[in-house]
Amino acid sequence: MELWKANNIFKIFLLSFIVTFLVLILLLHNVVASRYLLIVLLGGVAVYLALLVSPFFKRSKHPEASEAAEEARRFPKTTVLAALVIVLLFVAAFTAIQNLTSPTPGYQVAGFQHLIFPNRTALSMTPISPSNECAWFESMNITTRQIAKQQGLPDCDYAWPHINLSVPTLFLEFENFTEFVYNLNNTVSVAGLTGIDVLCFPIPNASFQCWVPPATVSHLR
């Protein structure tokens, strides 16, 4: 394959990789699937490098033709350097985004009254009023969504305080797409106190979004 064709195909591949990665992270919030893109990226780079070096292993029986072919096969070193820089930048960006979008272990929730940090400090949890429960309707199956609506649960996409995050808040997520919301108050002592392990993201205004694996809310089963 001619060098310019290989370069164009590789550029299209990198552009497709960027678009797919951003869609998975920013729109679908699918961190797990995005991790497998690194394998696709490495595979594409390997194929591109194979196309670049394959002409050098083809030898002509005629010296004159061989010299002409070698001259035609030469490609600028800047092309390889640019490709290498692009790949390294993508790998660095992939690693950084993956770390930023991965929840942190070490947090605990004790009796749904205290959020315990990895350093063993804790904040007290107070349910917001009048109701601190909402449902992610778009993520629920039809049956669970109907039950949630019959119970009068608001949609988490529009429920307060998702649209008005002004105080430290804990969003506690369950596997069946139900969320409980608590205000976080003063620091308390947790000597000897243990709770259930949760995975948490720090979010703005000293707030946290945490998951309780693999628990489900019993009244929505």
N, C-alpha and C positions, 0 to 999 in steps of 0.2 A: 504494500500500500504506500502511496506517495505521502511524503511528510506533511504537506499542507492538509491532506484529507484527515490524517491521524490527528493533527492539531485541532482541526475544526470539530471532529467527533469528540475529542476530549473536552473541548470547551462546552459543547452541548451537554455532555455528561456532567460536568461540574455545575452548570447552571441548573440542570434537573435535580442534582443532589441538594443544592441550596434551597430550591423551591420546596422540595419534599420535606427537608429537615425543618424549615420554618413552619410549614403547614402542620406537621406533627407536633411541634413544640408550642406554637403560638395559638393555633386554632383548635386542634384536637386534644392538646394537653396530654399526648400519649408519649411519655418519656421512655417507657419500656421499648416500644417499637422503634423509636428514634435511635436507640443504642445499636440496633442491628444495621443501621445505615453505615456505621464505621466499617463493617465487613464489606458492604457494597462499594464503599469508597476505595478501600484497599484493593479489592478485586479489579475495579476500573483502572486504578493506577498501574497495577501489575500488567494488565492487558496493554495499556498504552506504552509502557516501557518495553514490553515484548515486541510491539510493532516498531518501535524505534531502533532496537538493536538487531532485529532479525535480518535486515539487509547486509549487515557486516559479516554474517555467517555464510552468505552466498558468494562463492568464488567462481570467476569465469576462467575457462580454459585458455583464452586468448589474453595475453598480457596487456595489449593496447586497450582492448575492450574492458579489461578489468580495471585499468587506471581510470578510464572514463566513467565506469560505473561507480568507482570509489568516490570520484569527484562529485557525481550526482547524488550520492548517498549522504554526503556531508550535510550536517545541519548546524545552525548556530548553537553555541553553548548556552547562549542566553535563553533559548527555548527550554532546554532541560532545567536550567536554573529557575526560570519563571514557574515551570510546572512544579518543581520541588517546593518552592516558596508557597505556592497556592495550596498544595497538599498540606504542608506544615501549618499554614494558617487555619485551614479547615479543621484539622485535627485539634489544634489548640482551642478554637472556638467551640468545637463539639465537646471537648473535655470541660471547658469552663461553664458552658450552658448546662451540661449534665450535672455538674456539681451544684450549680445554683438552683436547679430545678429538682434536686433530690431531697426528700425530707430527711431531717436529722433524727437519729435514734437517741435514746437516753432520757426522753421525757416520760413522765407518768402522770396519770390522773387518779387521785385518791378520793374515793367516795363521791365523785362528782362535786367535790367541794374545794379541792386544791389542785393546782397545776404545779407539778414538781419539775424543776429544771435539772439538767445533767449534773450541775454543781451542787445539788441538794438544797438549793433555795427554792422557795415556793411562793405562789400568789394565790390568794383566796378567790374562789369562783362564785359569782352571784348571777342566777338566771335573770335575763332581761325580762321585762314585763310589757304587756300582759301575758305574752306567750313567747317562749324561747325556742320553739321547734318550727322548722320549715322543711320543705321537700324539694328536691331537684326533679321536677316533673319531666323534663326532657330526657333524663337518664333512666327513668323508671319504666318498667314494662307496663302494659295497659292495666293489668289487674291491680298492681300495687298503686298505680297512679289514681285509679278510681277510688281505692280505699282511702288514700291520702286526701283526696278532694272531699270525700264524704265526711271525713273527720275535720274538715275546715282548715287544713294546713295551708299556709301561704306558700307561694313559689319562692324558693331561695334566691332566684335571679332578681326579684323585686322587693323582697322582704327587708325591712329595717333590721340591722344596721348595715346591710351590704351596700346600700346606696348612701349611707351617712356614717362612715366610720370616723368618729371623733374622739372616742375614748379607747383605752386598751381593752381588747375584746378577744375572746377565745371562740373559734368556730370548730366545733367537734363533729367530725364526719363519721357516719356509719356506712357499712357496706351496702345497705339497701337504699342508698342515696337520700338519707335523712340527716338533718343537721340540727344540733342544739347549740345555742348561742349563750355565752356567759360574759359578763363584765369581769375584768380582772382588777382586783383591788390590792390592798397593802400586802407587803411581804410578811409571811408568817413562818414560824418555826416548824420544821418537819422532822425533828429528831425521832428516829425509829419508825417513821411513817412510810409505808409503801403503798403502791397502787398498781393499776394496770398500765402496761407499756403502750405508748402511743408514738406515732411518727409525726413530727411537726415541721412546718415552715414558719419562720419569722416573716411577718408582713408589716407594712407601715403602721405608725402610731403605736408601737410597742404591743402589737397584737400577734396572734398566732392562729394558724389553721392546722388542725391535727386530725389524724385518722386513728380509729380504734379497730385494728384488725384482730380477728375476723368477725367482729360482733355485728349483729343486726338488731334493729328495733323490733321488739316482739309484737307490738300491736299493728305492724305493717307487714307481717309475714304472709 
